[in-house]
Amino acid sequence: MNSEWIDRVVDAEVERVEMYGIYLRFSQGEVIVLIPDVSYERIADLTKKVYVGDRVRVKLTEYVEDRHLFKGTMKDAGSDVPA
């Protein structure tokens, strides 16, 4: 059951970087982190801050059943993404 993962902080690998957010992969599936949830600092161009293959920490906040993916935040998860 995926709801047991909500509010956990996990290590994940960046699979894809888009202007609007980051797609990550961890042992239980895929995670999307939208740009407002990447950092408290304003990020003008996410594609210049995070790269495919990077390892980051992400807090899982929601599971979207129909998309079969988690939503997450890197804020307060222990990841350092430079502004």
N, C-alpha and C positions, 0 to 999 in steps of 0.2 A: 504494500500500500504506500503510495507516494506521499500522503499527507504526513507520515511520520518524519519526513525529511524537512518539513517546514520549520524555519527558525534555526536550522543548523548552519554552521559555517563549514564549507568544504573547499578543498583544493581542486581547481579545474584548469583545463588547458584551453587556450583561445583557439577556436576553429575558424572563425570568420569575423572580420571587422567591417562594419558598415558605418556610414555617417551618423546613423540614428542609434547605434548600439553594438554590442559584442555578443557573439554566439560562443558559448563555452561547452565543453564536454567534461563530465565527471562520471564516476563509476555507475551511477544510477540513471544517467540520461543527459539530455541537453538543457542548457540554461541560457536565457537571454537576459542581458543587462542593458537597459536603455540608457542613453547618454546622461540623463539627469541622475542616475543611480550609480555612475562610475566614480564620481569624485564630488567633494564639496566645492572644489574650485571649478571655475568655468573652463571648459575644454573647447577650443575653437575647432579643432580637427582631430577627431578620435583616431583616425587612421595613421596619424603621426605620433601617437602616444602608446598604442597597444598593437602588438604584432601577432600574427598566427604563430602558434607554438609557445607563446608566453604562458607561464604558470601564474595563476592569480588565486586569491582567496575570495570567496563569494558567499554571502548569506542568502539562503533560499527563503523567499518570501511568499511564494504562491505556486501552486501547480495548476496549469491550464490543461484540463482534461482533453478538450477537443483538439488541442495543438500538440499534446503529448510532450510538453516541455515545462520546465520550471521558469519562473521569473525570479530574478535575484538583484541584490545590491552589493556593491563593493565598498560602500560607505560603512565604516565601523566593522569591516570584516578582516582588517589587517593587511589589505593590499595597498601598495604604494604605486599610484599612477600619477606621474608628474603633471602639473597643470601647464 
